Amino acid sequence: SNATGLLASARAWPVVVFGLRYGLLSWCCGLGPSIVAIIACRLGKAASVGSFVRDVPSWVTLEESECFIRQFSVGTLTFGLVAIVSVYTSVAINDSALGILGNLLIAVLVLGYANLFIHGLQLIGKKLAEMSFARRAVQQSTNRIDSG
């Protein structure tokens, strides 16, 4: 529809959504767990492409708002994950490994929640835009009839 095309062509929308999601994630969980959560979601999506899960729901990664992140290859993401896990392992010697794993799990859950929430807002926005476009079309056709 017209409303969906208009929303898809808005150039600021992906950047704003990117900032909202990852700003919330880093604020709630910190930078390290946030990066691991992002990489885990991207690798999970890449792994599901050739597996038994054919259609990953669009809200899992909100692909259209990933900006630069979707440009990283699976190899680059895997290298980054290994590097981060290595750093976490060295930190775990001094801290509780269970606490670190808990932080990482919470970060993945917060990212999933943020993606689902933004997806819901996107659906509501599209529905409201479609209703507005339909109302405007009815008004224009009524005005043409009245003036004709």
C-alpha positions in Angstrom: 0.0 0.0 0.0 1.0 3.7 -0.2 1.5 3.9 3.6 3.9 1.0 3.7 5.9 2.3 0.7 6.1 5.7 2.4 7.4 4.2 5.6 9.9 2.0 3.8 11.3 5.0 1.9 11.8 7.1 5.0 15.6 7.4 5.2 15.8 8.4 8.8 13.6 5.5 10.1 16.3 2.8 10.1 18.8 5.1 11.8 16.4 6.1 14.5 15.3 2.5 15.2 18.9 1.4 15.2 19.8 4.1 17.8 16.7 3.3 20.0 17.3 -0.4 20.1 21.1 -0.4 20.7 20.9 2.6 23.0 18.4 0.8 25.2 20.5 -2.4 25.0 23.8 -0.8 26.0 22.1 1.3 28.7 20.5 -1.7 30.3 23.3 -4.3 29.9 26.6 -2.4 29.2 28.7 -2.4 26.1 30.3 -5.9 26.3 27.2 -7.9 26.8 25.4 -5.8 24.2 28.0 -6.5 21.5 27.8 -10.3 22.3 24.0 -10.2 22.1 24.2 -8.5 18.7 26.7 -10.9 17.4 24.7 -13.9 18.8 21.5 -12.7 17.1 23.3 -12.2 13.8 25.1 -15.6 13.9 21.8 -17.2 14.9 20.1 -15.7 11.9 23.0 -16.8 9.6 23.0 -20.3 11.0 19.2 -20.6 10.5 19.4 -19.8 6.8 20.6 -23.3 5.8 19.0 -25.2 8.6 15.5 -26.6 9.3 14.3 -23.1 10.3 13.5 -21.5 7.0 11.6 -18.4 7.9 13.1 -16.5 10.8 10.5 -13.9 11.9 11.3 -10.4 10.8 11.3 -9.0 14.3 14.3 -11.2 15.4 16.8 -8.9 13.7 14.7 -6.1 12.2 16.9 -6.5 9.1 15.8 -3.3 7.5 17.1 -1.2 10.4 20.4 -2.9 10.9 22.4 -0.1 9.1 26.0 -1.2 8.9 25.8 -4.4 11.1 24.3 -6.5 8.3 27.4 -5.9 6.2 29.6 -8.0 8.5 30.3 -11.5 7.2 29.8 -14.6 9.3 33.6 -15.0 9.6 34.0 -11.5 10.9 31.2 -12.0 13.4 32.6 -15.3 14.6 36.1 -13.8 15.0 34.6 -11.0 17.0 32.6 -13.4 19.2 35.7 -15.5 19.9 37.7 -12.4 20.8 35.0 -11.2 23.2 34.6 -14.6 24.8 38.4 -14.8 25.3 38.3 -11.4 27.1 35.3 -12.6 29.2 37.1 -15.8 30.0 40.1 -13.9 31.4 37.8 -11.6 33.4 35.8 -14.6 34.7 38.9 -15.8 36.5 38.5 -12.8 38.8 34.7 -12.5 38.6 31.9 -15.0 38.8 31.5 -16.8 35.5 27.9 -17.4 36.3 27.3 -13.7 36.7 29.0 -13.0 33.3 26.9 -15.6 31.6 23.8 -14.2 33.3 24.6 -10.7 31.9 25.1 -12.1 28.4 21.7 -13.9 28.6 20.0 -10.8 29.9 21.5 -8.8 27.0 20.1 -11.3 24.4 16.7 -11.2 26.0 16.7 -7.4 26.2 17.6 -7.2 22.5 14.9 -9.7 21.6 12.4 -7.6 23.6 13.5 -4.4 22.0 13.2 -5.9 18.5 9.7 -7.2 19.3 8.6 -3.9 20.7 9.9 -1.9 17.7 8.3 -4.4 15.4 5.0 -3.9 17.2 5.3 -0.1 16.9 6.1 -0.5 13.2 2.9 -2.5 12.6 0.8 0.0 14.6 2.4 2.9 12.6 1.7 1.2 9.3 -1.9 0.5 10.3 -2.4 4.1 11.4 -0.8 5.4 8.1 -3.1 3.2 6.0 -6.1 4.4 7.9 -5.0 8.0 7.3 -4.4 7.4 3.6 -7.8 5.8 3.2 -9.5 8.6 5.1 -7.7 11.2 2.9 -8.7 9.3 -0.3 -12.4 9.3 0.8 -12.2 13.1 1.6 -10.7 13.9 -1.8 -13.4 11.8 -3.7 -16.1 13.5 -1.6 -14.7 16.9 -2.4 -14.6 16.1 -6.2 -18.2 15.0 -6.1 -19.3 18.2 -4.2 -17.4 20.5 -6.5 -18.4 18.7 -9.7 
